[in-house]
Amino acid sequence: MGKRLSGKTILITGASSGIGEATAKEFARTSPSSLKLILTGRRTENLKKVAAAITSEVGEGVKIHPATLDISDPEAVKNLIPSLPKEFQDIDVLVNNAGLVKGKDKVGDISGEDMKVMFDTNVTGLINMTQAVLPIYQARGSDGGSGDIINIGSIAGREGYPGGSIYCATKAAVRTFTQSLIKELIATRIRVMEIDPGQVETEFSVVRFYGDKSKADNEYKGVEPLTGEDIAEVVVFAAGRRENVVLADTLIFPNHQATAMVMHRKS
């Protein structure tokens, strides 16, 4: 798998923490001698810390370019690739990881601001990022192009739950967008894959509760959620398959979880 990834340029959105950070580190560990990583996110200092941690762990064989990016800003997405150093512009793998959830309000009480930021980030941002990278893939090779698009969806895109209607709707949109894109690119060597995590403990819940960590911690009370590293291993495994192998649709959740709503919590 390390040999298959060797020499590739990988762009990860939302790489300043959580699944994105773990994914960057897992790619570097898997192919530490010849890899380029573009780490994007809103928190520049966090990106630099992730980059420094990777270099400290695996050495200089992995070249890293941190790039500040708010995925919900269409102009910022449009300008990202032209602004990259030339040696980082020939992207091979896009990991559309950036996403968030705001609040647990039910329909009738959901704020317009929360709705907007979730759709702008989880849906429009992911689509804009895909459209920015796709021409690079399509210009490559004689079989209609090549490259990987890995979308991080959610179990919430498969089943709605109370208090999550907007987040679930955004992730359902990601799921159907992915399915459509697979069909549109079927005559090429461009692989489109989706990984749908269940409950994962990251800063995700802290963001959901507007920075209230005590409320976020309560979400994981009595259970052992997945970690960012668990999802990162699946992402890297998907990207590291032989080119003709597509992990098109992957659902991964912890042992205590059966669906978006059905969980067993220890008392």
RODO-2510 file (C-alpha; in nm, 4 decimals, decimal comma):
residues 267
     n   res          X          Y          Z
     1     m     0,0000     0,0000     0,0000
     2     g     0,2880     0,2352     0,0766
     3     k     0,4318     0,1730    -0,2703
     4     r     0,0972     0,2484    -0,4374
     5     l     0,0741     0,5803    -0,2537
     6     s     0,4373     0,6737    -0,3079
     7     g     0,4854     0,9920    -0,5093
     8     k     0,1233     1,1033    -0,4787
     9     t    -0,0094     1,4459    -0,3850
    10     i    -0,2980     1,4353    -0,1396
    11     l    -0,5285     1,7245    -0,0495
    12     i    -0,7228     1,6960     0,2766
    13     t    -0,9900     1,9462     0,3811
    14     g    -1,0594     2,0044     0,7489
    15     a    -0,7077     1,8833     0,8362
    16     s    -0,6539     2,1012     1,1424
    17     s    -0,8085     1,8475     1,3837
    18     g    -1,0120     1,5293     1,4177
    19     i    -1,0505     1,2920     1,1250
    20     g    -0,8640     1,5240     0,8869
    21     e    -0,5594     1,5500     1,1126
    22     a    -0,5594     1,1756     1,1763
    23     t    -0,5886     1,1075     0,8025
    24     a    -0,2889     1,3269     0,7215
    25     k    -0,0791     1,1451     0,9806
    26     e    -0,1926     0,8025     0,8596
    27     f    -0,1028     0,8806     0,4970
    28     a     0,2420     0,9980     0,6113
    29     r     0,3019     0,6850     0,8204
    30     t     0,1920     0,4593     0,5357
    31     s     0,4134     0,6181     0,2697
    32     p     0,6832     0,8165     0,4522
    33     s     0,9483     0,8348     0,1822
    34     s     0,7787     1,0150    -0,1084
    35     l     0,4494     1,1914    -0,0474
    36     k     0,3079     1,5414    -0,0731
    37     l     0,0323     1,6548     0,1639
    38     i    -0,1793     1,9667     0,1261
    39     l    -0,3444     2,0346     0,4617
    40     t    -0,6341     2,2793     0,4494
    41     g    -0,8488     2,4249     0,7243
    42     r    -0,9538     2,7498     0,8858
    43     r    -0,7062     2,7391     1,1765
    44     t    -0,3642     2,8187     1,0343
    45     e    -0,1702     2,7582     1,3554
    46     n    -0,3301     2,4161     1,3995
    47     l    -0,2341     2,3213     1,0441
    48     k     0,1263     2,4205     1,1133
    49     k     0,1265     2,2111     1,4318
    50     v    -0,0067     1,9084     1,2416
    51     a     0,2607     1,9564     0,9754
    52     a     0,5337     1,9836     1,2390
    53     a     0,4085     1,6717     1,4179
    54     i     0,4162     1,4718     1,0936
    55     t     0,7689     1,5855     1,0077
    56     s     0,8841     1,5042     1,3607
    57     e     0,7399     1,1540     1,3349
    58     v     0,8288     1,0455     0,9790
    59     g     1,1018     1,2855     0,8668
    60     e     1,1494     1,4991     0,5598
    61     g     1,0319     1,2388     0,3059
    62     v     0,6786     1,3765     0,3312
    63     k     0,6493     1,7278     0,1903
    64     i     0,3709     1,9305     0,3515
    65     h     0,1966     2,2498     0,2468
    66     p    -0,0483     2,3966     0,5019
    67     a    -0,3080     2,6181     0,3316
    68     t    -0,5647     2,8244     0,5184
    69     l    -0,9088     2,7581     0,3688
    70     d    -1,2689     2,8157     0,4698
    71     i    -1,4430     2,5529     0,2589
    72     s    -1,7714     2,7454     0,2825
    73     d    -1,6209     3,0389     0,0877
    74     p    -1,6580     2,9677    -0,2890
    75     e    -1,3957     3,2240    -0,3891
    76     a    -1,1428     3,0814    -0,1447
    77     v    -1,1985     2,7335    -0,2880
    78     k    -1,1685     2,8656    -0,6448
    79     n    -0,8377     3,0355    -0,5658
    80     l    -0,6836     2,7521    -0,3637
    81     i    -0,5201     2,5396    -0,6338
    82     p    -0,3775     2,8303    -0,8398
    83     s    -0,2238     2,9624    -0,5168
    84     l    -0,0434     2,6364    -0,4352
    85     p     0,3275     2,5944    -0,5103
    86     k     0,3625     2,4380    -0,8553
    87     e     0,4968     2,1090    -0,7180
    88     f     0,1741     2,0652    -0,5145
    89     q    -0,0770     2,1389    -0,7926
    90     d    -0,0877     1,7953    -0,9577
    91     i    -0,3276     1,6426    -0,7047
    92     d    -0,3881     1,2669    -0,7010
    93     v    -0,6190     1,2221    -0,4006
    94     l    -0,8847     1,4581    -0,2651
    95     v    -1,0229     1,3809     0,0801
    96     n    -1,3395     1,5888     0,1263
    97     n    -1,3432     1,5755     0,5043
    98     a    -1,4388     1,9273     0,6180
    99     g    -1,7830     1,9341     0,7761
   100     l    -1,9712     2,0399     1,0858
   101     v    -2,2987     2,0311     1,2732
   102     k    -2,4627     2,3099     1,4700
   103     g    -2,7099     2,2561     1,7525
   104     k    -2,9753     1,9931     1,8170
   105     d    -3,2814     2,2087     1,7575
   106     k    -3,5870     2,0444     1,6057
   107     v    -3,7708     2,1693     1,2985
   108     g    -3,9489     2,4935     1,3813
   109     d    -3,6685     2,6155     1,6051
   110     i    -3,3656     2,5839     1,3752
   111     s    -3,1830     2,9103     1,3143
   112     g    -3,1267     3,0289     0,9596
   113     e    -2,7607     3,0926     1,0385
   114     d    -2,7062     2,7313     1,1494
   115     m    -2,8815     2,5990     0,8386
   116     k    -2,6688     2,8151     0,6124
   117     v    -2,3333     2,7258     0,7635
   118     m    -2,4114     2,3519     0,7536
   119     f    -2,5188     2,3545     0,3878
   120     d    -2,2408     2,5937     0,2827
   121     t    -1,9765     2,3756     0,4467
   122     n    -2,1040     2,0187     0,4183
   123     v    -2,2636     2,0373     0,0727
   124     t    -2,1678     2,3421    -0,1327
   125     g    -1,8110     2,3449    -0,0033
   126     l    -1,7614     1,9769    -0,0821
   127     i    -1,9051     2,0181    -0,4321
   128     n    -1,6954     2,3280    -0,5035
   129     m    -1,3807     2,1509    -0,3851
   130     t    -1,4605     1,8526    -0,6079
   131     q    -1,5152     2,0793    -0,9084
   132     a    -1,1850     2,2554    -0,8402
   133     v    -0,9862     1,9309    -0,8440
   134     l    -1,1730     1,7332    -1,1087
   135     p    -1,0207     1,9114    -1,4138
   136     i    -0,6756     1,8051    -1,2919
   137     y    -0,7891     1,4427    -1,2902
   138     q    -0,9654     1,4656    -1,6258
   139     a    -0,6552     1,6032    -1,7980
   140     r    -0,4491     1,3044    -1,6878
   141     g    -0,3954     0,9882    -1,8942
   142     s    -0,5712     0,8415    -2,1962
   143     d    -0,8685     0,6751    -2,0223
   144     g    -1,0661     0,9868    -1,9380
   145     g    -0,8447     1,0749    -1,6438
   146     s    -0,7428     0,9293    -1,3084
   147     g    -0,7385     1,0240    -0,9416
   148     d    -0,9312     0,9632    -0,6207
   149     i    -1,2179     1,1552    -0,4615
   150     i    -1,2938     1,0331    -0,1092
   151     n    -1,5971     1,1941     0,0537
   152     i    -1,6495     1,1706     0,4278
   153     g    -2,0216     1,1271     0,4732
   154     s    -2,2022     1,0022     0,7825
   155     i    -2,4379     0,7366     0,9071
   156     a    -2,6702     1,0393     0,9427
   157     g    -2,6900     1,0550     0,5626
   158     r    -2,8573     0,7140     0,5634
   159     e    -3,1090     0,7687     0,8448
   160     g    -3,2492     1,0848     0,9993
   161     y    -3,2761     1,1391     1,3719
   162     p    -3,4573     1,3926     1,5940
   163     g    -3,2585     1,7099     1,6444
   164     g    -3,0378     1,6408     1,3446
   165     s    -3,2640     1,7159     1,0492
   166     i    -3,0391     1,9704     0,8778
   167     y    -2,7148     1,7831     0,9376
   168     c    -2,8802     1,4608     0,8168
   169     a    -3,0089     1,6419     0,5075
   170     t    -2,6593     1,7698     0,4257
   171     k    -2,5057     1,4269     0,4586
   172     a    -2,7843     1,2705     0,2508
   173     a    -2,6959     1,5277    -0,0140
   174     v    -2,3319     1,4188     0,0014
   175     r    -2,4401     1,0580    -0,0402
   176     t    -2,6510     1,1189    -0,3516
   177     f    -2,3894     1,3573    -0,4953
   178     t    -2,1315     1,0814    -0,4569
   179     q    -2,3576     0,8253    -0,6230
   180     s    -2,4233     1,0594    -0,9153
   181     l    -2,0538     1,1374    -0,9562
   182     i    -1,9658     0,7677    -0,9664
   183     k    -2,2055     0,7228    -1,2580
   184     e    -2,0850     1,0352    -1,4387
   185     l    -1,7218     0,9205    -1,4225
   186     i    -1,7804     0,5520    -1,4908
   187     a    -1,5895     0,5632    -1,8228
   188     t    -1,2759     0,7029    -1,6560
   189     r    -1,0125     0,5807    -1,4100
   190     i    -1,1291     0,8383    -1,1561
   191     r    -1,2395     0,6637    -0,8383
   192     v    -1,5177     0,8152    -0,6280
   193     m    -1,5623     0,6739    -0,2783
   194     e    -1,7627     0,7557     0,0325
   195     i    -1,6861     0,6625     0,3906
   196     d    -1,9730     0,7027     0,6373
   197     p    -1,8673     0,7092     1,0046
   198     g    -2,1000     0,6468     1,2922
   199     q    -2,0273     0,8023     1,6305
   200     v    -1,6734     0,9446     1,6412
   201     e    -1,5251     1,1437     1,9280
   202     t    -1,3557     1,4550     1,7865
   203     e    -1,4142     1,8301     1,8209
   204     f    -1,7308     1,7674     1,6165
   205     s    -1,9588     1,7657     1,9216
   206     v    -1,7857     2,0660     2,0776
   207     v    -1,8708     2,2612     1,7615
   208     r    -2,2265     2,1258     1,7699
   209     f    -2,2762     2,2693     2,1189
   210     y    -2,1099     2,6028     2,0351
   211     g    -1,7968     2,5288     2,2396
   212     d    -1,9662     2,3766     2,5469
   213     k    -1,7378     2,0794     2,6146
   214     s    -1,9461     1,9458     2,9040
   215     k    -2,2442     1,9005     2,6708
   216     a    -2,0162     1,7465     2,4089
   217     d    -1,8710     1,4999     2,6599
   218     n    -2,2229     1,3948     2,7599
   219     e    -2,2783     1,2694     2,4034
   220     y    -2,0178     0,9981     2,4674
   221     k    -2,1270     0,9050     2,8191
   222     g    -2,1555     0,5291     2,8677
   223     v    -2,0131     0,4403     2,5246
   224     e    -1,6795     0,3963     2,3509
   225     p    -1,7000     0,5960     2,0268
   226     l    -1,4716     0,5618     1,7290
   227     t    -1,1639     0,7815     1,7047
   228     g    -1,0375     0,9936     1,4180
   229     e    -0,7640     0,7346     1,3741
   230     d    -1,0225     0,4600     1,3136
   231     i    -1,1663     0,6530     1,0194
   232     a    -0,8240     0,7593     0,8933
   233     e    -0,7167     0,3965     0,8574
   234     v    -1,0171     0,3290     0,6338
   235     v    -0,9515     0,6403     0,4221
   236     v    -0,5892     0,5429     0,3600
   237     f    -0,6872     0,1815     0,2927
   238     a    -0,9354     0,3010     0,0277
   239     a    -0,6775     0,5254    -0,1410
   240     g    -0,4146     0,2531    -0,1267
   241     r    -0,6085    -0,0120    -0,3209
   242     r    -0,5028    -0,1217    -0,6664
   243     e    -0,6368     0,1308    -0,9201
   244     n    -0,9109    -0,1039    -1,0421
   245     v    -1,0492    -0,1563    -0,6889
   246     v    -1,3109     0,0902    -0,5652
   247     l    -1,4370     0,0979    -0,2052
   248     a    -1,7395     0,2893    -0,3254
   249     d    -1,9496     0,2759    -0,0094
   250     t    -1,8273     0,2078     0,3441
   251     l    -2,0235     0,2306     0,6713
   252     i    -1,8225     0,2116     0,9932
   253     f    -1,9560     0,2475     1,3463
   254     p    -1,8544     0,1391     1,6995
   255     n    -1,9675    -0,1865     1,8530
   256     h    -2,2367    -0,0210     2,0675
   257     q    -2,4087     0,1338     1,7644
   258     a    -2,6459    -0,0323     1,5173
   259     t    -2,8025     0,2683     1,3417
   260     a    -2,7954     0,6465     1,3742
   261     m    -3,0434     0,6165     1,6620
   262     v    -2,9938     0,2675     1,8073
   263     m    -2,7124     0,2611     2,0617
   264     h    -2,6418     0,0691     2,3791
   265     r    -2,5182     0,2899     2,6634
   266     k    -2,3752     0,1483     2,9843
   267     s    -2,5452     0,2872     3,2914
***
